[in-house]
């Protein structure tokens, strides 16, 4: 018999930021556990549930008993199982004993590697009740829980105390104990809107019963959808076209969905006087500290209203709204006070005090770091045609806001507040203020890039100083640990160099070497520039995968250790176009053959091709075509038209095919051999100016 199976853990409030992951992991764990034990029908499907106080999974078509199964255990090969006289060896006797039978009960089978012994038996199916509790326990142990806790006098451990366990198959409770709690079919509803214990009569009715009797929307997806729709409705009530979709919105919606069981969206407001405070301060206060949704009008202007999600439905929500407004008013009052106080001290006067702030005990103070950033930014400014005076001022002031009250309260506002304070200090600081704000960009994957040459100069200097300094003293990221955000900083440098269109090309290895020169020699490892370049190339690979390029295409470019990030994307695009050519596969295979020949010959020959030694018609033809194409391709490479260059080079296929059909490269005559190797090397180098296409898979 098959029936739906319900598994529920009733708990104390679960961590909201990991609730969705716990739900998915439990559903997957229970489903896979049942499948491994042969309790699932072919069409069984799992539906997961999660609220602040419960994790649950409902799986359709679960068998109450395993089917009987034919079990086979493979034993030793015939050669090792029987001795010369045909008697069982110790290996065969030991295998029979482990199976609990005599040797006579074993069968012989034939396989690819000859005959072997096998033990066959029919295993009778076992009931669900013998396995379900253990399956659930195993699934719980695999949940992505950073820390567990104990409660009461027992030894059970989980992310939060567990108060009830449901193991319900159809209408029947499956007996068992999970985390020391006996299974049943009873749960509880909403903490305030529901009263008493709720009996789940049938597993399939779980979601409906909780909604009607418990005032709980058990489905995370249903609850999230209800939140987003209610936010839209309330926003439009406040102002036509008003929007709550500001930055961090998906994360915030998920978080509030994880905090409520019966979501109710309400609207509140605050004094318009607070709008004089920078909007970023207000938004962070509302979103990150209070989990409110700020509102903007059609023009993107912040409104003095906000939305929030309550877990209680009441006929008169005025007290709830008033309470939330009172809490927010205190937050915004602090922000306004900090802003007014901070403006009383100029940024330029704060910078010397950075000498009292340790950046790292091996790398000195924040002031010493600022001085390095300033020197490096001025150096980069000269390379990208930026206004050096603006760059010098912005680099000197860029960390001044670290000592402000506002950034002390809201660290996320580094750079953003520096811009506002710089503008407040001097109206001439408009360009300086922009560079201060943008020097942290990009802050995360997909974030905007600094737009002008001045901002780019300071942004690169800041990131390169972090990379060379932290990496150079041996604090290299390991596994998923990257406390200084070096992977993020490396990706930021890659994106700026690869995607910025309004600056001249820069060599990343040269920039790393220049950055290294501004540190004391005794502190930073000598080979840091080369090591960091390799580290950055590893970060380049996932960046290119996200752009839609295939692994072998990425390998073809990254294997050449490029230092010009601005050339990487055009080369990748050229390879993708090259692959569509009918000659592509044959030309790639020929390049692979060339690379193998050169490798077997001990590497590329030192000399040039001597045309006088080209005796075969096929090698002379290839030489002439390579020489002609060299002149045609070089201008294309200089202009960055890599796709056109590869298309021209693909035209060499007939000459290359003829060369390999009619010419022996590795002849006894060393002079002829070296000359032919030199010809192949010249041909290979033409392709290597774009990519190592020998790495492309067929």
C-alpha positions in Angstrom: 0.0 0.0 0.0 1.2 3.5 -0.8 0.1 6.8 0.8 1.4 10.3 1.3 4.0 10.6 4.1 4.2 13.7 6.3 7.3 14.5 8.4 7.2 17.6 10.6 9.5 19.0 13.3 7.8 21.6 15.6 10.5 23.8 17.0 11.3 27.1 18.6 11.9 30.0 16.2 14.4 28.9 13.6 17.2 31.2 12.2 15.5 33.2 9.4 18.5 33.6 7.1 18.9 29.8 6.7 15.3 28.7 6.9 14.9 28.1 3.2 18.1 26.1 3.0 17.1 24.0 6.0 13.7 23.3 4.4 15.2 22.2 1.0 17.9 20.1 2.7 15.4 18.2 4.9 13.1 17.6 2.0 16.0 16.2 -0.1 17.4 14.2 2.7 14.1 12.4 3.6 13.2 11.8 0.0 16.6 10.4 -0.8 16.6 8.3 2.3 13.3 6.7 1.4 14.5 6.1 -2.1 17.6 4.4 -1.0 15.5 2.1 1.2 13.1 1.3 -1.6 10.0 2.9 0.0 9.2 5.3 -2.9 6.8 4.5 -5.7 8.0 5.6 -9.2 6.0 8.8 -9.3 6.6 9.9 -5.7 7.1 13.7 -5.3 8.2 15.8 -2.3 6.7 19.1 -1.3 8.6 21.0 1.4 7.3 23.4 4.1 8.9 25.8 6.5 7.8 28.5 8.9 9.6 30.1 11.8 8.5 27.3 14.0 8.5 24.2 11.8 10.2 22.2 9.1 8.1 19.7 7.2 8.0 17.6 4.0 5.1 15.8 2.4 6.0 13.0 0.0 3.4 11.3 -2.2 3.2 7.6 -2.8 5.3 6.2 -0.1 5.1 2.4 0.4 4.2 1.0 3.9 6.5 -1.9 3.1 9.6 -2.5 1.0 9.1 -4.8 -2.0 10.8 -8.2 -1.8 14.2 -8.0 -3.5 16.7 -10.3 -5.1 20.1 -9.7 -3.4 23.4 -10.6 -5.1 26.8 -10.4 -3.6 29.8 -10.8 -5.8 32.6 -13.1 -4.5 36.1 -14.0 -5.5 37.1 -14.9 -9.1 37.3 -18.6 -10.0 41.1 -18.5 -10.3 41.5 -17.4 -6.7 38.5 -19.3 -5.3 39.7 -22.8 -6.1 43.1 -24.3 -5.8 44.8 -26.6 -8.4 42.9 -29.6 -7.0 39.6 -27.7 -7.4 39.1 -27.3 -3.6 37.8 -24.1 -2.0 40.6 -21.6 -1.0 40.5 -19.5 2.2 39.1 -16.6 0.1 36.1 -18.6 -1.0 35.5 -20.1 2.4 35.7 -16.7 4.0 33.2 -15.3 1.5 30.7 -18.1 2.1 31.0 -17.6 5.8 30.3 -13.9 5.5 27.2 -14.8 3.6 26.1 -17.3 6.3 26.0 -20.3 3.9 28.0 -23.3 2.7 30.1 -23.1 -0.4 27.7 -25.4 -2.1 25.0 -22.6 -1.9 27.1 -20.3 -4.0 26.6 -19.9 -7.8 29.1 -19.3 -10.6 28.7 -16.4 -13.0 30.6 -15.3 -16.1 31.7 -11.7 -16.6 34.1 -9.5 -18.7 37.0 -10.7 -16.6 36.1 -14.4 -16.4 34.1 -16.6 -14.0 33.4 -15.7 -10.4 31.3 -16.9 -7.5 28.2 -15.1 -6.4 25.7 -15.4 -3.5 22.0 -14.9 -4.4 19.2 -14.6 -1.9 15.7 -13.1 -1.7 15.3 -10.4 0.9 11.9 -10.0 2.3 10.6 -6.4 2.4 10.6 -4.6 5.8 7.9 -2.2 7.1 8.3 1.5 7.0 8.2 1.8 10.7 11.5 -0.1 11.0 13.3 2.6 9.0 11.5 6.0 9.0 12.8 7.4 12.2 16.4 6.5 11.3 15.9 8.0 7.8 14.7 11.3 9.4 17.6 11.3 11.9 20.1 10.8 9.1 18.6 13.7 7.1 18.7 16.0 10.1 22.4 15.3 10.6 23.1 16.4 7.1 21.3 19.8 7.4 23.6 22.9 6.8 23.5 23.9 10.5 26.5 26.1 11.6 25.8 25.5 15.4 23.6 23.1 17.3 22.2 23.3 20.8 20.9 21.0 23.5 17.7 21.5 25.6 16.2 19.9 28.6 17.9 16.9 30.2 18.4 14.9 27.0 21.3 14.5 24.6 19.4 15.5 21.5 21.0 18.3 19.5 19.5 20.6 16.8 19.6 24.2 15.6 16.7 25.0 18.0 14.8 23.0 20.6 12.3 20.6 19.1 8.8 20.2 20.8 7.0 17.8 18.5 7.5 15.3 15.7 4.9 14.1 13.2 5.5 10.9 11.3 2.2 10.3 9.5 1.6 7.8 6.7 -1.8 8.4 5.2 -4.0 8.3 8.3 -1.6 6.2 10.4 1.1 7.4 12.8 4.4 5.7 12.1 5.8 4.8 15.5 9.4 5.9 16.2 11.4 8.6 18.0 13.3 11.5 16.4 15.7 13.6 18.6 14.3 11.7 21.6 10.7 12.7 20.9 8.0 10.1 20.1 6.2 10.6 16.9 2.5 11.5 16.7 0.1 13.4 14.5 -0.3 16.6 16.5 1.1 20.1 16.0 0.5 23.7 16.9 -0.7 26.6 14.8 0.1 30.3 15.0 1.5 31.4 18.3 -1.1 34.1 18.8 -3.9 33.5 16.2 -4.4 29.8 17.0 -5.4 28.0 20.2 -4.4 24.6 21.4 -3.2 21.5 19.7 -4.1 20.7 16.1 -4.7 17.2 15.0 -3.6 16.2 11.5 -6.0 13.5 10.4 -4.5 12.8 7.0 -1.0 13.6 5.8 -2.3 15.0 2.5 -4.4 17.6 4.4 -1.5 19.1 6.3 -1.3 22.4 4.5 -5.0 23.0 4.4 -5.5 22.1 8.1 -2.7 24.5 9.2 -4.2 27.3 7.2 -7.8 26.9 8.4 -7.3 25.7 12.0 -3.8 27.1 12.7 -3.7 30.4 10.8 -0.4 29.3 9.3 0.7 29.4 5.7 3.0 26.4 5.8 4.5 26.8 2.3 7.4 29.1 2.1 6.7 29.9 -1.5 3.0 30.6 -0.9 3.9 32.9 2.0 6.6 34.7 0.0 4.1 35.3 -2.8 1.5 36.6 -0.4 4.1 39.1 1.0 5.1 40.4 -2.4 1.5 40.8 -3.6 0.5 42.6 -0.4 3.5 44.9 -0.6 2.4 46.0 -4.1 -1.1 46.6 -3.0 -0.1 48.7 0.0 2.5 50.7 -2.0 -0.2 51.7 -4.6 -2.5 52.8 -1.8 0.1 55.3 -0.6 1.0 56.7 -4.1 0.2 55.6 -7.6 3.4 54.0 -9.0 5.2 53.9 -5.6 7.7 51.1 -5.4 9.3 49.1 -2.6 11.7 47.3 -5.0 14.9 48.9 -3.8 18.3 47.2 -3.4 18.6 44.0 -1.2 14.9 43.4 -1.9 15.0 39.6 -2.6 17.1 38.9 0.5 14.8 41.1 2.6 11.6 39.4 1.3 13.1 36.0 2.0 14.0 37.1 5.5 10.6 38.5 6.5 8.9 35.4 4.9 11.1 33.4 7.3 9.9 35.5 10.3 6.1 35.2 9.9 3.6 32.4 9.7 0.6 34.6 8.7 1.9 37.7 6.9 0.1 41.0 7.1 1.6 44.0 5.3 1.0 47.3 7.1 2.1 50.9 6.3 3.8 53.4 8.5 5.3 56.9 8.2 8.0 59.2 9.6 8.6 62.9 9.8 9.6 64.5 6.5 12.4 66.3 8.3 14.4 63.0 8.3 14.5 63.2 4.5 17.3 65.8 4.9 19.5 62.9 6.0 21.2 61.1 3.1 18.7 58.5 1.6 21.3 55.7 2.0 21.2 56.2 5.8 17.4 56.0 5.9 17.2 53.0 3.6 19.8 51.0 5.6 18.1 52.0 8.9 14.8 50.7 7.5 15.9 47.6 5.6 18.8 46.1 7.5 18.0 47.2 11.0 14.2 47.1 11.1 13.4 44.8 8.1 11.1 47.5 6.7 10.5 48.3 3.1 11.3 51.9 2.1 9.1 53.5 -0.6 10.1 55.7 -3.5 7.8 57.6 -6.0 7.9 57.3 -9.8 10.9 59.6 -10.0 12.8 57.5 -7.4 12.5 60.0 -4.7 12.3 58.6 -1.2 8.9 58.9 0.5 8.3 59.5 4.2 6.4 56.2 4.4 7.4 52.6 4.7 5.9 49.1 4.7 6.5 46.3 7.1 5.3 42.7 7.5 3.5 41.8 10.7 2.8 38.3 12.0 -0.5 39.3 13.6 -3.8 40.1 11.9 -6.0 42.4 14.0 -9.1 44.4 13.3 -7.4 47.6 14.5 -3.6 47.6 13.7 -3.1 51.2 14.8 -1.1 50.1 17.9 1.2 47.8 15.8 1.8 50.6 13.3 2.4 53.2 16.0 4.9 50.9 17.8 6.9 50.3 14.6 6.9 54.1 13.8 8.2 54.8 17.3 11.0 52.3 16.9 12.0 53.7 13.5 11.8 57.3 14.7 14.4 56.5 17.3 16.7 54.9 14.7 16.3 57.8 12.3 16.8 60.4 15.1 20.2 58.7 15.8 21.1 58.8 12.1 20.1 62.5 11.9 22.2 63.3 15.0 25.2 61.4 13.7 25.0 63.2 10.3 24.8 66.7 11.9 27.6 66.0 14.3 29.9 64.5 11.6 29.5 67.6 9.5 31.1 69.7 12.1 34.5 68.1 11.5 36.0 68.2 8.0 37.2 65.0 6.3 40.6 66.5 5.8 41.0 67.0 9.5 40.0 63.4 10.2 42.7 61.8 8.0 45.7 62.4 10.4 43.8 60.6 13.1 43.8 57.5 11.0 47.4 57.1 12.4 45.7 55.8 15.6 43.7 53.1 13.7 45.5 49.9 13.0 44.9 48.4 9.6 47.0 45.3 10.3 49.8 44.8 12.7 52.2 43.9 9.9 51.0 46.5 7.5 50.8 49.5 9.7 48.0 52.0 10.4 45.1 53.2 8.2 47.1 56.4 7.6 50.0 54.5 6.2 47.6 52.6 4.0 46.1 55.9 2.8 49.5 57.2 1.9 50.2 54.0 -0.1 46.9 54.3 -1.9 47.5 57.9 -2.7 50.9 57.2 -4.3 49.6 54.3 -6.3 46.4 56.1 -7.4 48.5 59.0 -8.7 50.7 56.5 -10.6 47.6 54.9 -12.1 46.1 58.3 -12.9 49.1 59.0 -15.2 48.4 55.8 -17.0 44.7 56.4 -17.6 44.8 60.1 -18.3 43.0 61.1 -15.1 43.1 64.5 -13.4 46.0 63.9 -10.9 44.9 66.7 -8.5 41.4 65.2 -8.2 42.9 61.7 -7.7 45.4 62.9 -5.1 42.7 64.6 -3.1 40.2 61.8 -3.4 42.8 59.1 -2.4 43.9 61.2 0.6 40.3 61.6 1.8 38.8 58.2 0.8 39.1 56.6 4.2 38.4 59.7 6.3 34.7 58.7 6.9 35.9 55.6 8.8 36.2 57.9 11.8 32.7 59.3 11.6 29.8 58.4 13.9 27.6 57.5 10.9 30.0 54.9 9.5 30.7 53.7 13.0 27.0 52.9 13.3 26.5 51.8 9.7 29.7 50.3 8.3 28.0 49.6 5.0 28.0 53.4 4.3 31.8 53.6 3.9 32.6 55.8 0.9 28.9 56.8 0.6 29.2 59.1 3.6 32.6 60.2 2.5 31.0 61.7 -0.6 28.4 63.6 1.4 30.9 65.0 3.9 33.3 66.0 1.1 30.5 67.9 -0.7 29.6 69.5 2.6 33.2 70.6 3.3 33.9 72.2 -0.1 31.7 72.8 -3.1 34.9 72.4 -5.3 35.0 68.8 -4.2 32.3 67.6 -6.6 34.6 65.3 -8.6 36.6 64.4 -5.5 33.3 63.3 -3.8 32.3 61.1 -6.7 35.7 59.4 -6.6 35.4 58.8 -2.8 32.0 57.2 -3.2 33.0 55.1 -6.2 36.3 53.8 -5.0 34.6 50.9 -3.2 32.9 49.8 -6.4 32.2 47.1 -7.3 31.2 45.9 -3.8 29.8 42.6 -5.0 29.2 40.5 -8.1 27.1 42.4 -10.6 27.5 45.7 -8.8 28.1 48.9 -10.8 31.7 49.9 -11.8 33.4 53.3 -11.1 32.6 55.4 -14.1 35.3 58.0 -14.7 39.1 57.8 -14.8 39.6 59.5 -11.4 37.3 57.0 -9.6 38.9 54.1 -11.4 42.4 55.3 -10.3 41.4 55.3 -6.6 39.3 52.2 -6.9 42.1 50.2 -8.4 44.7 51.6 -5.9 42.4 50.6 -3.0 41.8 47.0 -4.2 45.4 46.4 -5.3 46.8 47.6 -2.0 44.5 45.2 -0.2 45.4 42.3 -2.4 49.2 42.8 -2.3 49.3 43.7 1.4 47.1 40.9 2.7 48.2 38.2 0.3 51.8 39.3 0.6 51.9 38.7 4.4 50.6 35.1 3.8 46.9 35.5 4.5 45.8 33.6 1.5 42.2 32.5 1.2 41.6 28.8 1.9 38.5 26.8 1.1 35.5 29.0 1.8 37.4 31.2 4.2 38.3 34.6 2.9 38.0 37.0 5.9 39.6 39.9 4.0 37.5 39.5 0.9 40.5 38.9 -1.5 38.4 37.0 -4.0 35.9 39.8 -4.2 38.7 42.4 -4.5 40.4 40.3 -7.2 37.1 40.1 -9.2 36.7 43.8 -8.7 40.1 44.5 -10.3 39.3 42.1 -13.2 35.9 43.7 -13.9 37.3 47.2 -13.9 40.1 46.3 -16.2 38.0 44.1 -18.5 34.8 46.2 -18.7 35.8 49.9 -18.4 35.6 51.5 -21.8 36.8 55.0 -21.0 40.4 54.3 -20.0 43.5 53.1 -21.8 44.5 49.4 -21.5 46.4 48.4 -18.3 48.6 45.4 -17.6 47.5 43.8 -14.4 50.8 42.1 -13.6 52.6 45.4 -14.0 50.1 47.0 -11.7 50.7 44.3 -9.1 54.5 44.9 -9.4 54.0 48.7 -9.0 51.8 48.1 -6.0 54.4 45.9 -4.4 57.0 48.6 -4.7 55.1 50.9 -2.3 55.4 48.3 0.6 58.5 47.8 2.7 60.6 45.1 1.2 60.9 43.2 4.5 57.2 42.8 4.9 55.8 41.6 1.6 56.9 38.3 -0.2 59.1 38.9 -3.2 57.0 36.8 -5.5 53.6 38.3 -4.5 52.9 39.8 -7.9 53.3 36.5 -9.8 51.4 34.6 -7.2 48.5 37.1 -7.2 48.4 37.1 -10.9 47.8 33.3 -10.8 45.2 33.9 -8.0 43.4 36.4 -10.2 43.4 34.1 -13.2 41.6 31.5 -11.0 38.9 34.2 -10.2 38.7 35.0 -13.9 37.5 31.5 -14.7 34.1 31.6 -12.9 33.7 35.2 -14.1 33.9 33.9 -17.7 31.6 30.9 -17.0 29.0 33.4 -15.8 29.4 35.2 -19.2 28.3 31.9 -20.9 31.7 30.6 -22.1 32.5 26.9 -22.2 35.3 25.4 -19.9 37.5 24.5 -22.9 37.1 28.0 -24.4 38.1 29.5 -21.1 41.1 27.2 -20.8 42.2 28.2 -24.3 42.6 31.8 -23.2 43.4 31.6 -19.5 46.1 29.0 -20.1 48.2 31.7 -21.8 48.3 33.7 -18.5 46.9 36.9 -20.0 47.9 40.1 -18.2 45.6 42.4 -20.3 42.1 41.8 -18.9 40.6 44.1 -21.5 41.6 41.6 -24.2 40.1 38.6 -22.5 36.4 39.0 -23.4 37.2 39.9 -27.1 39.4 36.8 -27.3 36.7 34.6 -25.7 34.1 36.0 -28.2 36.5 35.3 -31.1 36.9 31.7 -30.0 33.1 31.2 -29.8 32.8 32.5 -33.4 35.8 30.4 -34.5 34.1 27.3 -33.3 31.2 27.8 -35.7 33.5 27.7 -38.7 33.5 24.4 -40.7 37.3 24.3 -40.5 37.4 24.9 -36.7 37.6 21.2 -35.5 40.3 20.3 -38.0 42.4 23.4 -37.4 42.1 22.8 -33.6 43.2 19.2 -34.0 46.2 20.3 -36.2 47.2 22.8 -33.5 47.1 20.1 -30.9 49.3 17.9 -33.1 51.7 20.8 -33.6 51.9 21.5 -29.8 52.6 17.8 -29.2 55.3 17.6 -31.8 57.0 20.7 -30.3 56.7 19.3 -26.8 58.2 16.0 -27.8 61.1 17.8 -29.6 62.0 19.5 -26.4 60.2 22.8 -26.9 60.1 25.5 -29.6 63.4 25.9 -31.6 65.4 29.1 -31.1 66.0 30.0 -34.8 63.9 31.4 -37.5 62.6 29.6 -40.6 65.3 29.2 -43.3 63.4 29.3 -46.6 66.4 27.8 -48.4 66.1 24.6 -46.5 62.4 24.1 -47.4 62.8 21.3 -50.0 59.3 19.9 -50.2 56.5 21.7 -52.1 54.0 21.3 -49.3 56.3 22.9 -46.7 57.1 25.8 -49.1 53.4 26.3 -49.7 52.7 26.4 -46.0 55.6 28.8 -45.3 54.4 31.2 -48.0 50.8 31.2 -46.7 52.0 31.6 -43.1 54.2 34.5 -44.1 51.5 36.1 -46.1 48.9 35.7 -43.3 51.4 37.1 -40.7 51.2 40.4 -42.5 47.5 40.3 -42.7 46.8 39.1 -39.2 49.2 41.4 -37.3 47.1 44.6 -37.9 43.9 42.8 -36.9 45.5 41.7 -33.6 46.7 45.2 -32.9 43.2 46.6 -33.5 41.7 43.8 -31.3 39.7 42.2 -34.1 40.5 38.7 -32.9 37.5 37.1 -34.6 38.7 38.3 -38.0 42.2 37.1 -37.2 41.1 33.6 -36.4 38.8 33.5 -39.4 41.8 34.3 -41.6 44.0 31.8 -39.9 41.3 29.1 -40.3 42.0 29.5 -44.0 45.3 27.7 -43.5 43.6 24.4 -43.1 44.2 23.0 -46.6 47.9 23.9 -46.5 48.3 22.4 -43.0 46.5 19.2 -44.0 48.7 18.8 -47.0 51.9 19.5 -45.0 51.1 16.7 -42.5 50.0 14.3 -45.3 53.2 14.8 -47.3 56.0 16.0 -45.0 57.8 14.2 -42.2 58.9 16.6 -39.5 61.1 14.4 -37.3 63.6 13.4 -40.0 67.2 12.3 -39.2 68.7 15.5 -40.7 68.8 17.8 -37.7 69.0 21.0 -39.7 65.9 20.0 -41.8 64.1 18.8 -38.7 64.8 22.1 -36.8 63.7 24.2 -39.8 60.4 22.3 -40.0 59.9 22.7 -36.2 60.6 26.4 -36.6 57.9 26.6 -39.3 55.4 24.8 -37.1 56.3 27.1 -34.2 55.7 30.2 -36.3 52.3 28.8 -37.3 51.4 28.0 -33.7 52.4 31.4 -32.5 50.1 33.1 -34.9 47.2 31.3 -33.2 48.6 31.8 -29.7 48.3 35.6 -30.3 44.6 34.9 -29.7 44.3 31.7 -27.8 45.6 28.1 -27.5 43.0 26.5 -29.7 44.6 23.2 -29.3 42.8 23.0 -26.0 39.4 23.1 -27.7 37.5 19.9 -27.4 35.9 18.3 -30.5 
